Amino acid sequence: MTTARALRVPTTGGPSVLRVDTVEVPDPGEGQARVRVAACGVNFIDVYQREGLYPVPTPFTTGNEGAGVVEAVGPGVGVAPGDRVAWAMQPGSAAESALVAGRLLVPVPEGVELDVAAAAMLQGMTAHYLVTSTYAVQPGDAVLVHAAAGGVGQWLVQWCAAKGATVIATAGSADKLATAQSLGARHVIDYTQVPDLAAAVREATAGAGVHVAYDGVGRSTFEASLAALRPRGVLALFGAASGPVPPFDLQRLNAAGSLFVTRPSLAHYILDREELLWRSGEVFAALAAGTVRLQVAGRYPLEEAQAAYRALEGRASTGKLLLLP
Ligand code: NDP
């Protein structure tokens, strides 16, 4: 047993409910490791859990991603004290010390700083499954990426461009559009300004429509994403930054061209160790090769976590935000 400062959610609500408290962290049990957390990623899943969209009994410690050094291990864990490790999808990560399921831990390659590893895991592996598995992007494909200057968005733009796709990027400000362009987007659209977003996307494809739309914005972009697809196109609705999409008549997919809509989650694309190590390995390899540049746009102590989440939820952030416990 040890004690640690942790970022707590005492009750559901906005960023103002977040508190730093000292909590007891038990010794690791079967299949667990206790990790001294160097950095914890700021992600929308934390927001959905804090607001109650994804129900979690309160009070709880927030944070779902991090990197650090193993302090102690329980039976049946493939890491040892002193190992540098990173993970995603582990609730309770925003603390000085956290219990992490051993099956989620990946080794951080030599030469990769722990804060970079923490910043890369959740958004990097998400982009990886979206471009390799949800829809396997091919050279010459037309790809739509919404919120392209955001955390996942920056990974998607760079990976799709590296695969030889034509990237059509949307974002909500001139600065964010310039970021997307600098990362390889061929066409950029300010979706807060255009009267008809789908028409603007179609125009960028000479009327043909896109092969795939990567939509983590949700409510405000879903209809345009659907209308921008070519026949048999794929809409990967992977988030709801602007709110959840209302119920939907499946018959519309037929009328609009035998379309595909999926609502994927990272958890279902890292189902076993082999898949987790493949995806995280390709994330670290992309960073090492320079295929993807990672922008850590803000580092916050736990005491300033409210500001970090206000930036993410208030559309004020680009790239990745980190908490440094
Ligand atoms: P981002 O850094 O992309 O931040 C969200 C961005 O969404 C904002 O910066 C903003 O960009 C845009 N946005 C548009 N409308 C709104 C709105 N009303 N409120 C807030 N933001 C808005 O966040 P992440 O990279 O962390 O996550 C992006 C999406 O990916 C989220 O929906 C998240 O849930 C999802 N996700 C899904 C995963 C999965 O496996 N399914 C895993 C990881 C993330 P702009 O100003 O340019 O409009």
Residues whose N, C-alpha, C, O or C-beta is under 5 A from the ligand:
A	BS01	NDP	V42 N43 F44 I45 L122 T126 A147 G150 G151 V152 G153 T170 A171 G172 S173 K176 G216 V217 F238 G239 A240 A241 S242 P264 S265 L266 L312 E313 R315 S317 G319
